[in-house]
Amino acid sequence: MTIYGITRASTRKQQASPEVQAEMIRKHCAAVQLPDPVILDEPLGTSGRTTDFFGTGPKAAGCC
C-alpha cells in the first residue's frame, strides 16, 4: 500500500509550512501504523488550480 501526503504553501511567507506539514503527515502515519508516506509538494502559487502529480490529467493527455 502506498500512502501519499500533499503539502502546499499559498504565499512566499508560508514557504516553511510544507516542511511542517510533511512532518505532521509522517507522524500521523506512524501513529496509526501506516507505511511511510510519499510526500508530494504542490508548487508555490498554484492555489485554486488543479495540480497533476501523476501525469494523468488533461495536460498529460495533450489537452488544454
C-alpha positions in Angstrom: 0.0 0.0 0.0 1.3 3.4 -0.9 0.3 6.4 1.2 0.6 9.9 -0.3 0.7 13.2 1.6 0.3 16.5 -0.1 1.8 19.7 1.2 1.3 23.3 -0.1 2.0 26.9 0.6 -0.1 29.7 -0.8 2.5 32.5 -0.5 6.2 33.0 -0.1 5.5 33.9 3.6 4.3 30.3 4.1 7.3 28.6 2.4 8.4 26.9 5.6 4.9 25.5 6.0 5.3 22.5 3.7 8.1 21.0 5.8 6.0 21.4 8.9 3.0 19.8 7.1 5.2 16.9 5.9 6.4 16.2 9.4 2.8 16.2 10.7 1.8 13.8 7.9 4.7 11.4 8.7 3.9 11.5 12.5 0.2 10.7 11.9 1.1 7.8 9.6 3.4 6.4 12.3 0.7 6.9 15.0 -1.9 4.9 13.1 0.6 2.3 11.9 0.6 3.3 8.2 3.7 3.0 5.9 5.9 6.0 5.5 4.1 8.3 3.1 5.3 9.6 -0.2 5.2 13.4 0.2 4.2 15.4 -2.8 4.8 19.2 -2.8 2.3 21.4 -4.6 4.2 24.2 -6.4 4.1 27.6 -4.8 1.3 29.9 -6.1 -0.9 27.2 -7.5 -3.8 27.8 -5.1 -7.1 27.4 -6.8 -5.6 25.3 -9.6 -5.5 21.5 -10.2 -2.1 20.0 -9.7 -1.4 16.9 -11.8 1.0 15.0 -9.6 0.9 11.8 -11.6 0.7 12.9 -15.2 -2.8 11.6 -15.8 -4.8 14.8 -16.2 -5.9 16.7 -19.3 -2.5 18.3 -19.8 -0.7 15.0 -19.8 -3.2 13.8 -22.4 -2.3 16.7 -24.7 -5.4 18.7 -23.8 -5.5 22.3 -22.6 
